[in-house]
Amino acid sequence: MNSMIYIAKVIHVLACLALTGVVLMQADKGEGLGGAFGSGGSGALFGKRGASGYFAKLTAGAAVTFMITSFYLGWIAEAKAPRMARPGRSVPANPAN
């Protein structure tokens, strides 16, 4: 089980970095960060439509991966956390008093 959590954490960090990088590389009405690195001729690399469709798919994939790993890691953290006092549950008295 611990190896699954480790793998999920690694995938989560990689998805986070990929999502950040892909969003920064997308060109908006300006040129985006992609223009700063000299990729003004993205049509030659990604075809006539440019990289908009390619980056949109990468963004969606990274976002879905990030959300799935977030839910999984949150679920595992909740399952492993000690139970807190909830409404309707009795809380043991402090024996030190």
RAGI-V264645 format. One record per backbone hydrogen bond with DSSP energy under -0.5 kcal/mol. NH is the residue of the N-H (numbers start at 1). CO is the residue of the C=O. Records with the same first field share a line. If there is no record, write none. Layout:
NH=CO ; CO
This chain:
5=1
6=2
7=3
8=4
9=5
10=6
11=7
12=8
13=9
14=10
15=11
16=12
17=13
18=14
19=15
20=16
21=17
22=18
23=19
24=20
25=21
26=22 ; 23
33=24
35=31 ; 32
36=32 ; 33
37=33 ; 34
38=35
39=34
42=39 ; 40
44=41
45=41
46=42
47=43
50=47
52=49
55=51
56=52
57=53
58=54
59=55
60=56
61=57
62=58
63=59
64=60
65=61
66=62
67=63
68=64
69=65
70=66
71=67
72=68
73=69
74=70
75=71
76=72
77=73
78=74
79=75
80=76
81=77
89=86
95=93
97=94
